[in-house]
């Protein structure tokens, strides 16, 4: 079994297509994570009119480790 890793659950509205966008601290500009997925209850079209307000992001420390393994 693989070890679980932390993700951020944001109680903010993001829309399908927002994946890859940064999550940052507005006070410092520091990037904290990258949006990975948005919970969509129905169709993507319905998400525009009635978003779930739940978004998941990967903490930047995991992305740095992945980039180091991939030579990025």
PyMOL commands that set and color helices and strands:
alter all, ss='L'
color gray80, all
select helices_A, chain A and resi 44-49+60-70
alter helices_A, ss='H'
color red, helices_A
select strands_A, chain A and resi 7-10+22-24+31-38+55-59
alter strands_A, ss='S'
color yellow, strands_A
deselect
rebuild
show_as cartoon
